[in-house]
Amino acid sequence: MNEQYTEDKFEYLKGDKVLWAVIILISVFSIFPVYSASSNLEYIVNNGTTTGHVMKHMFFVVIGLGVMRGVGFVKYEHIGKLSTILLGISVLLLIVTMFSGQTIDGASASRWLKIPGTPFSFQPSSFAYLTLIIYLCRYLTKKINRERLPIENILYIFGPILLVFVLVAKDNGSTALMILMVSVAVLIVGQLNWKYVAGFISTSVVAIVLFIMVALNTSLIGGNRVHTWMSRVETFTSAKAKTADLEDESVKAKNYQVMQAKAAIVHGGITGMGPGKSALKQMLPQSASDFIFAIIVEEYGLFGAFFLITLYLIMIIRIVMIASKMPAFFGSLLVLSMGIMIFIQLSVNIAVAINLIPVTGQPLPLISYGGTSMLVTYFQLGIILNVSSRIQVYDEEGMGKKQNYEEINDIA
């Protein structure tokens, strides 16, 4: 009786149990640094209360876990089939955002859309990024053995990628670059002919250069953030250069966030100052979101940071294992693509906090305060768990061998 009860209880957590455990651990842990760092929003930014912010964060954690579990009720093949429609809707939302976006906490005025009748806003760029990658996975696995015409690759692969890139790049350069990076990775893993991948990379480089030149030298792309990107890169290179004047006040001002983040990391040391005892959270802008990793190191030390990174590594390893076990090429490619998205976002956030790359504004997955990115990450993980729950089904149906992938892909 007890064994049956235990099995039924854990059956609700469909999919890889280790991955479930890691996700829940990170989700619960996120409450503590957000509660601590969000005091910056109350006392410095004068935006709401610490209790209100942590309650909002917990609300999104619960909703995110619900979304992740809800994705498990829908066959991942159906999500792939709907990806074209979802991508079209995302593109329309991006276009609407260009004309009716709003400013939130100093963010670009065109990044956010308010949900009518609610106090919530969201970033269409995050949804466009997600739906584009799902669409690419689906398209690359349809009739995989058939050689596509060049015009098909241009219209149905390169066209959507560049369209989303252009619509996102105007206001969110770091996300736009990540879209290109992950898209190229998906094309490579998806076994697209190398000559097309090389051609797309060359075209993308030309498109990026032209975009920057037009934005810097004309007024055709109004309200763009190219000057902000260039300033961040120049500040980063100036601070890194051996010949940089460390007493240059202009460099110090522009590099203020990174300097405070580095100070927080140094202040944390090996064991940290203790939960809620960060001394620099009040001086570090975006301490609850973009730079929350620095606050985690300050409060929990290198031991705490090592523990968190270990959880992330376990997550990535489990994702790779799930992809390797999945006989359906679409399911395997989809899992790897979702994993690549999470890994790049994770790497970028930590790299910014320790000053390896310029400031980008990318949140730490499952940790940073904010709704849109968190829900997208939970959706990604929901897809991965969905696919992992199907591996056993394929094995039971005698479809677990790789030589049967054509039959399985026809089902997808």
C-alpha positions as a Python dict, from the first residue, in 0.01 Angstrom:
ca = {
    (1, 'M'): (0, 0, 0),
    (2, 'N'): (274, 248, 99),
    (3, 'E'): (482, 164, -208),
    (4, 'Q'): (181, 216, -433),
    (5, 'Y'): (107, 550, -265),
    (6, 'T'): (467, 664, -313),
    (7, 'E'): (464, 566, -680),
    (8, 'D'): (134, 750, -739),
    (9, 'K'): (262, 1058, -557),
    (10, 'F'): (575, 1084, -769),
    (11, 'E'): (387, 993, -1086),
    (12, 'Y'): (243, 1345, -1073),
    (13, 'L'): (595, 1470, -1139),
    (14, 'K'): (607, 1325, -1489),
    (15, 'G'): (947, 1314, -1651),
    (16, 'D'): (1303, 1304, -1520),
    (17, 'K'): (1285, 1301, -1138),
    (18, 'V'): (1640, 1432, -1091),
    (19, 'L'): (1563, 1730, -1314),
    (20, 'W'): (1243, 1793, -1118),
    (21, 'A'): (1438, 1792, -791),
    (22, 'V'): (1698, 2038, -925),
    (23, 'I'): (1432, 2275, -1059),
    (24, 'I'): (1242, 2275, -728),
    (25, 'L'): (1563, 2332, -528),
    (26, 'I'): (1666, 2630, -742),
    (27, 'S'): (1311, 2770, -738),
    (28, 'V'): (1288, 2756, -357),
    (29, 'F'): (1640, 2896, -316),
    (30, 'S'): (1557, 3192, -545),
    (31, 'I'): (1314, 3331, -287),
    (32, 'F'): (1592, 3420, -41),
    (33, 'P'): (1824, 3630, -262),
    (34, 'V'): (1525, 3799, -425),
    (35, 'Y'): (1382, 3891, -84),
    (36, 'S'): (1718, 4034, 19),
    (37, 'A'): (1802, 4216, -304),
    (38, 'S'): (1455, 4357, -368),
    (39, 'S'): (1502, 4592, -73),
    (40, 'N'): (1696, 4797, -328),
    (41, 'L'): (1370, 4849, -518),
    (42, 'E'): (1192, 4970, -203),
    (43, 'Y'): (1451, 5198, -46),
    (44, 'I'): (1655, 5318, -345),
    (45, 'V'): (1424, 5301, -646),
    (46, 'N'): (1118, 5373, -428),
    (47, 'N'): (918, 5105, -608),
    (48, 'G'): (683, 4897, -392),
    (49, 'T'): (782, 4706, -80),
    (50, 'T'): (1024, 4420, -20),
    (51, 'T'): (740, 4197, 98),
    (52, 'G'): (536, 4285, -208),
    (53, 'H'): (823, 4203, -443),
    (54, 'V'): (902, 3868, -283),
    (55, 'M'): (531, 3775, -284),
    (56, 'K'): (517, 3862, -654),
    (57, 'H'): (827, 3651, -715),
    (58, 'M'): (675, 3356, -525),
    (59, 'F'): (357, 3397, -727),
    (60, 'F'): (552, 3364, -1052),
    (61, 'V'): (745, 3065, -913),
    (62, 'V'): (418, 2887, -838),
    (63, 'I'): (267, 2986, -1174),
    (64, 'G'): (590, 2880, -1347),
    (65, 'L'): (586, 2538, -1184),
    (66, 'G'): (222, 2507, -1288),
    (67, 'V'): (310, 2603, -1645),
    (68, 'M'): (594, 2352, -1645),
    (69, 'R'): (361, 2075, -1527),
    (70, 'G'): (85, 2188, -1763),
    (71, 'V'): (313, 2155, -2065),
    (72, 'G'): (340, 1787, -1973),
    (73, 'F'): (-28, 1736, -2057),
    (74, 'V'): (30, 1836, -2420),
    (75, 'K'): (224, 1614, -2657),
    (76, 'Y'): (545, 1789, -2754),
    (77, 'E'): (470, 1698, -3118),
    (78, 'H'): (159, 1916, -3099),
    (79, 'I'): (361, 2206, -2962),
    (80, 'G'): (590, 2168, -3262),
    (81, 'K'): (296, 2170, -3503),
    (82, 'L'): (159, 2486, -3342),
    (83, 'S'): (497, 2662, -3352),
    (84, 'T'): (434, 2829, -3690),
    (85, 'I'): (114, 2991, -3563),
    (86, 'L'): (277, 3086, -3231),
    (87, 'L'): (573, 3239, -3414),
    (88, 'G'): (336, 3445, -3629),
    (89, 'I'): (157, 3573, -3319),
    (90, 'S'): (491, 3656, -3155),
    (91, 'V'): (602, 3856, -3460),
    (92, 'L'): (275, 4051, -3453),
    (93, 'L'): (327, 4126, -3084),
    (94, 'L'): (680, 4250, -3157),
    (95, 'I'): (542, 4485, -3421),
    (96, 'V'): (275, 4612, -3180),
    (97, 'T'): (542, 4662, -2915),
    (98, 'M'): (736, 4891, -3148),
    (99, 'F'): (447, 5137, -3146),
    (100, 'S'): (282, 5094, -2806),
    (101, 'G'): (549, 4966, -2568),
    (102, 'Q'): (594, 5117, -2226),
    (103, 'T'): (880, 5202, -1992),
    (104, 'I'): (928, 4981, -1686),
    (105, 'D'): (1192, 5068, -1428),
    (106, 'G'): (1394, 5260, -1682),
    (107, 'A'): (1390, 4987, -1945),
    (108, 'S'): (1353, 5063, -2311),
    (109, 'A'): (1010, 5203, -2389),
    (110, 'S'): (951, 4947, -2661),
    (111, 'R'): (1039, 4630, -2474),
    (112, 'W'): (720, 4574, -2278),
    (113, 'L'): (351, 4529, -2346),
    (114, 'K'): (89, 4570, -2076),
    (115, 'I'): (-176, 4299, -2048),
    (116, 'P'): (-512, 4482, -2071),
    (117, 'G'): (-710, 4483, -1747),
    (118, 'T'): (-417, 4363, -1535),
    (119, 'P'): (-118, 4526, -1361),
    (120, 'F'): (118, 4288, -1544),
    (121, 'S'): (342, 4352, -1842),
    (122, 'F'): (553, 4112, -2047),
    (123, 'Q'): (836, 4109, -2301),
    (124, 'P'): (723, 3982, -2643),
    (125, 'S'): (1088, 3933, -2740),
    (126, 'S'): (1120, 3644, -2494),
    (127, 'F'): (820, 3463, -2644),
    (128, 'A'): (937, 3532, -2999),
    (129, 'Y'): (1278, 3386, -2910),
    (130, 'L'): (1118, 3070, -2768),
    (131, 'T'): (868, 3014, -3049),
    (132, 'L'): (1135, 3074, -3316),
    (133, 'I'): (1360, 2801, -3175),
    (134, 'I'): (1070, 2554, -3148),
    (135, 'Y'): (971, 2639, -3505),
    (136, 'L'): (1327, 2577, -3630),
    (137, 'C'): (1341, 2240, -3454),
    (138, 'R'): (1013, 2138, -3609),
    (139, 'Y'): (1103, 2255, -3961),
    (140, 'L'): (1447, 2092, -3958),
    (141, 'T'): (1298, 1753, -3868),
    (142, 'K'): (1013, 1749, -4121),
    (143, 'K'): (1105, 1500, -4396),
    (144, 'I'): (1463, 1516, -4274),
    (145, 'N'): (1603, 1300, -4556),
    (146, 'R'): (1471, 1526, -4832),
    (147, 'E'): (1713, 1779, -4982),
    (148, 'R'): (1555, 2123, -4958),
    (149, 'L'): (1582, 2380, -5232),
    (150, 'P'): (1788, 2695, -5151),
    (151, 'I'): (1475, 2910, -5178),
    (152, 'E'): (1307, 2694, -4913),
    (153, 'N'): (1594, 2750, -4669),
    (154, 'I'): (1588, 3124, -4738),
    (155, 'L'): (1212, 3160, -4693),
    (156, 'Y'): (1143, 2915, -4412),
    (157, 'I'): (1466, 2914, -4209),
    (158, 'F'): (1676, 3225, -4264),
    (159, 'G'): (1381, 3459, -4322),
    (160, 'P'): (1212, 3399, -3985),
    (161, 'I'): (1542, 3419, -3796),
    (162, 'L'): (1643, 3751, -3951),
    (163, 'L'): (1290, 3890, -3915),
    (164, 'V'): (1281, 3820, -3541),
    (165, 'F'): (1639, 3945, -3505),
    (166, 'V'): (1560, 4280, -3669),
    (167, 'L'): (1241, 4332, -3466),
    (168, 'V'): (1416, 4251, -3137),
    (169, 'A'): (1755, 4416, -3209),
    (170, 'K'): (1615, 4769, -3213),
    (171, 'D'): (1549, 4759, -2839),
    (172, 'N'): (1725, 4455, -2701),
    (173, 'G'): (2062, 4392, -2863),
    (174, 'S'): (2182, 4121, -2623),
    (175, 'T'): (1868, 3911, -2675),
    (176, 'A'): (1892, 3961, -3052),
    (177, 'L'): (2252, 3834, -3054),
    (178, 'M'): (2151, 3536, -2840),
    (179, 'I'): (1874, 3460, -3088),
    (180, 'L'): (2131, 3445, -3369),
    (181, 'M'): (2375, 3236, -3163),
    (182, 'V'): (2117, 2979, -3057),
    (183, 'S'): (1962, 2969, -3405),
    (184, 'V'): (2300, 2886, -3560),
    (185, 'A'): (2355, 2618, -3295),
    (186, 'V'): (2012, 2467, -3374),
    (187, 'L'): (2089, 2467, -3747),
    (188, 'I'): (2416, 2285, -3683),
    (189, 'V'): (2268, 2029, -3443),
    (190, 'G'): (1969, 1997, -3676),
    (191, 'Q'): (2205, 1876, -3949),
    (192, 'L'): (2143, 2156, -4197),
    (193, 'N'): (2397, 2147, -4477),
    (194, 'W'): (2714, 2332, -4374),
    (195, 'K'): (2717, 2550, -4684),
    (196, 'Y'): (2382, 2697, -4580),
    (197, 'V'): (2498, 2748, -4222),
    (198, 'A'): (2813, 2926, -4343),
    (199, 'G'): (2607, 3138, -4580),
    (200, 'F'): (2366, 3233, -4304),
    (201, 'I'): (2648, 3331, -4067),
    (202, 'S'): (2802, 3550, -4337),
    (203, 'T'): (2466, 3710, -4414),
    (204, 'S'): (2402, 3770, -4043),
    (205, 'V'): (2736, 3945, -3997),
    (206, 'V'): (2663, 4173, -4291),
    (207, 'A'): (2311, 4240, -4158),
    (208, 'I'): (2444, 4329, -3812),
    (209, 'V'): (2707, 4566, -3953),
    (210, 'L'): (2452, 4737, -4178),
    (211, 'F'): (2205, 4767, -3890),
    (212, 'I'): (2465, 4932, -3667),
    (213, 'M'): (2587, 5165, -3942),
    (214, 'V'): (2235, 5278, -4030),
    (215, 'A'): (2139, 5324, -3664),
    (216, 'L'): (2453, 5525, -3583),
    (217, 'N'): (2459, 5747, -3890),
    (218, 'T'): (2095, 5801, -3983),
    (219, 'S'): (1758, 5856, -3818),
    (220, 'L'): (1584, 5576, -4008),
    (221, 'I'): (1573, 5351, -3700),
    (222, 'G'): (1427, 5581, -3439),
    (223, 'G'): (1458, 5508, -3068),
    (224, 'N'): (1723, 5240, -3113),
    (225, 'R'): (1972, 5149, -2839),
    (226, 'V'): (2281, 5108, -3056),
    (227, 'H'): (2454, 5400, -2887),
    (228, 'T'): (2393, 5232, -2551),
    (229, 'W'): (2548, 4906, -2678),
    (230, 'M'): (2852, 5088, -2814),
    (231, 'S'): (2894, 5275, -2486),
    (232, 'R'): (2883, 4949, -2289),
    (233, 'V'): (3142, 4786, -2513),
    (234, 'E'): (3369, 5092, -2499),
    (235, 'T'): (3335, 5106, -2119),
    (236, 'F'): (3417, 4736, -2091),
    (237, 'T'): (3723, 4759, -2315),
    (238, 'S'): (3841, 5077, -2141),
    (239, 'A'): (3818, 4914, -1800),
    (240, 'K'): (4000, 4604, -1927),
    (241, 'A'): (4275, 4787, -2115),
    (242, 'K'): (4611, 4799, -1940),
    (243, 'T'): (4651, 5160, -2041),
    (244, 'A'): (4313, 5265, -1901),
    (245, 'D'): (4321, 5549, -1652),
    (246, 'L'): (4167, 5396, -1340),
    (247, 'E'): (4102, 5744, -1202),
    (248, 'D'): (3899, 5848, -1507),
    (249, 'E'): (3569, 5952, -1351),
    (250, 'S'): (3374, 5902, -1675),
    (251, 'V'): (3493, 5541, -1695),
    (252, 'K'): (3410, 5489, -1329),
    (253, 'A'): (3058, 5627, -1374),
    (254, 'K'): (2982, 5414, -1678),
    (255, 'N'): (3132, 5104, -1515),
    (256, 'Y'): (2954, 5161, -1183),
    (257, 'Q'): (2736, 4847, -1194),
    (258, 'V'): (3025, 4614, -1269),
    (259, 'M'): (3245, 4773, -1002),
    (260, 'Q'): (2974, 4726, -739),
    (261, 'A'): (2914, 4366, -853),
    (262, 'K'): (3285, 4285, -826),
    (263, 'A'): (3296, 4449, -483),
    (264, 'A'): (3002, 4234, -369),
    (265, 'I'): (3175, 3916, -488),
    (266, 'V'): (3501, 4009, -312),
    (267, 'H'): (3308, 4105, 3),
    (268, 'G'): (3139, 3763, 12),
    (269, 'G'): (3465, 3572, 29),
    (270, 'I'): (3458, 3198, 89),
    (271, 'T'): (3164, 3161, 328),
    (272, 'G'): (2963, 3478, 262),
    (273, 'M'): (2809, 3738, 492),
    (274, 'G'): (2496, 3533, 557),
    (275, 'P'): (2140, 3541, 412),
    (276, 'G'): (2001, 3892, 391),
    (277, 'K'): (2326, 4053, 508),
    (278, 'S'): (2450, 4195, 177),
    (279, 'A'): (2607, 4537, 229),
    (280, 'L'): (2613, 4629, -141),
    (281, 'K'): (2261, 4539, -252),
    (282, 'Q'): (2151, 4897, -189),
    (283, 'M'): (2428, 5036, -411),
    (284, 'L'): (2405, 4783, -695),
    (285, 'P'): (2143, 4870, -958),
    (286, 'Q'): (1939, 4570, -1079),
    (287, 'S'): (2061, 4374, -776),
    (288, 'A'): (1744, 4163, -778),
    (289, 'S'): (1761, 4077, -1147),
    (290, 'D'): (2062, 4122, -1376),
    (291, 'F'): (2324, 4123, -1098),
    (292, 'I'): (2162, 3889, -849),
    (293, 'F'): (2450, 3640, -884),
    (294, 'A'): (2683, 3897, -723),
    (295, 'I'): (2444, 3927, -428),
    (296, 'I'): (2429, 3548, -396),
    (297, 'V'): (2810, 3531, -378),
    (298, 'E'): (2820, 3814, -123),
    (299, 'E'): (2563, 3651, 106),
    (300, 'Y'): (2644, 3282, 54),
    (301, 'G'): (3010, 3303, -46),
    (302, 'L'): (3196, 3091, -296),
    (303, 'F'): (3051, 2780, -128),
    (304, 'G'): (2699, 2899, -203),
    (305, 'A'): (2789, 2999, -558),
    (306, 'F'): (2956, 2661, -613),
    (307, 'F'): (2644, 2483, -484),
    (308, 'L'): (2418, 2682, -718),
    (309, 'I'): (2644, 2630, -1020),
    (310, 'T'): (2657, 2259, -938),
    (311, 'L'): (2276, 2246, -951),
    (312, 'Y'): (2283, 2419, -1289),
    (313, 'L'): (2547, 2174, -1415),
    (314, 'I'): (2334, 1880, -1302),
    (315, 'M'): (2043, 2037, -1491),
    (316, 'I'): (2247, 2071, -1811),
    (317, 'I'): (2386, 1717, -1779),
    (318, 'R'): (2037, 1572, -1734),
    (319, 'I'): (1916, 1765, -2037),
    (320, 'V'): (2197, 1621, -2250),
    (321, 'M'): (2121, 1272, -2118),
    (322, 'I'): (1751, 1307, -2203),
    (323, 'A'): (1836, 1424, -2555),
    (324, 'S'): (2077, 1134, -2607),
    (325, 'K'): (1817, 878, -2497),
    (326, 'M'): (1532, 1017, -2708),
    (327, 'P'): (1496, 812, -3031),
    (328, 'A'): (1276, 1073, -3203),
    (329, 'F'): (1503, 1329, -3372),
    (330, 'F'): (1254, 1612, -3320),
    (331, 'G'): (1230, 1540, -2947),
    (332, 'S'): (1607, 1511, -2914),
    (333, 'L'): (1672, 1833, -3108),
    (334, 'L'): (1402, 2016, -2913),
    (335, 'V'): (1553, 1916, -2577),
    (336, 'L'): (1905, 2015, -2683),
    (337, 'S'): (1779, 2349, -2819),
    (338, 'M'): (1595, 2433, -2496),
    (339, 'G'): (1908, 2335, -2302),
    (340, 'I'): (2128, 2556, -2519),
    (341, 'M'): (1897, 2852, -2458),
    (342, 'I'): (1913, 2803, -2080),
    (343, 'F'): (2290, 2742, -2080),
    (344, 'I'): (2372, 3054, -2284),
    (345, 'Q'): (2149, 3275, -2069),
    (346, 'L'): (2305, 3131, -1753),
    (347, 'S'): (2658, 3177, -1885),
    (348, 'V'): (2596, 3533, -2001),
    (349, 'N'): (2448, 3642, -1667),
    (350, 'I'): (2738, 3500, -1463),
    (351, 'A'): (2997, 3630, -1712),
    (352, 'V'): (2856, 3983, -1676),
    (353, 'A'): (2860, 3960, -1295),
    (354, 'I'): (3229, 3862, -1288),
    (355, 'N'): (3315, 4115, -1562),
    (356, 'L'): (3410, 3874, -1842),
    (357, 'I'): (3178, 4040, -2096),
    (358, 'P'): (2999, 4377, -2124),
    (359, 'V'): (2671, 4436, -1941),
    (360, 'T'): (2382, 4272, -2131),
    (361, 'G'): (2078, 4275, -1903),
    (362, 'Q'): (2014, 3900, -1917),
    (363, 'P'): (1851, 3745, -1604),
    (364, 'L'): (1976, 3440, -1414),
    (365, 'P'): (1745, 3147, -1504),
    (366, 'L'): (1490, 3060, -1232),
    (367, 'I'): (1655, 3304, -990),
    (368, 'S'): (1626, 3665, -1109),
    (369, 'Y'): (1325, 3873, -1015),
    (370, 'G'): (1086, 3917, -1306),
    (371, 'G'): (796, 3736, -1468),
    (372, 'T'): (843, 3694, -1842),
    (373, 'S'): (1187, 3538, -1848),
    (374, 'M'): (1103, 3311, -1554),
    (375, 'L'): (784, 3179, -1717),
    (376, 'V'): (967, 3120, -2047),
    (377, 'T'): (1236, 2921, -1864),
    (378, 'Y'): (973, 2710, -1689),
    (379, 'F'): (806, 2650, -2025),
    (380, 'Q'): (1139, 2537, -2171),
    (381, 'L'): (1192, 2299, -1881),
    (382, 'G'): (835, 2178, -1918),
    (383, 'I'): (908, 2077, -2277),
    (384, 'I'): (1224, 1895, -2166),
    (385, 'L'): (1034, 1705, -1895),
    (386, 'N'): (759, 1634, -2147),
    (387, 'V'): (1007, 1470, -2384),
    (388, 'S'): (1176, 1279, -2100),
    (389, 'S'): (842, 1129, -1999),
    (390, 'R'): (799, 994, -2352),
    (391, 'I'): (1127, 799, -2362),
    (392, 'Q'): (979, 515, -2159),
    (393, 'V'): (671, 512, -2382),
    (394, 'Y'): (885, 468, -2694),
    (395, 'D'): (1079, 189, -2525),
    (396, 'E'): (758, 9, -2430),
    (397, 'E'): (631, 37, -2787),
    (398, 'G'): (952, -113, -2922),
    (399, 'M'): (1062, 216, -3080),
    (400, 'G'): (1363, 281, -2862),
    (401, 'K'): (1629, 199, -3120),
    (402, 'K'): (1790, 473, -3326),
    (403, 'Q'): (1734, 288, -3654),
    (404, 'N'): (1361, 349, -3612),
    (405, 'Y'): (1397, 726, -3600),
    (406, 'E'): (1234, 778, -3942),
    (407, 'E'): (916, 608, -3823),
    (408, 'I'): (915, 812, -3504),
    (409, 'N'): (985, 1139, -3686),
    (410, 'D'): (686, 1077, -3911),
    (411, 'I'): (478, 1068, -3591),
    (412, 'A'): (635, 1400, -3483),
}
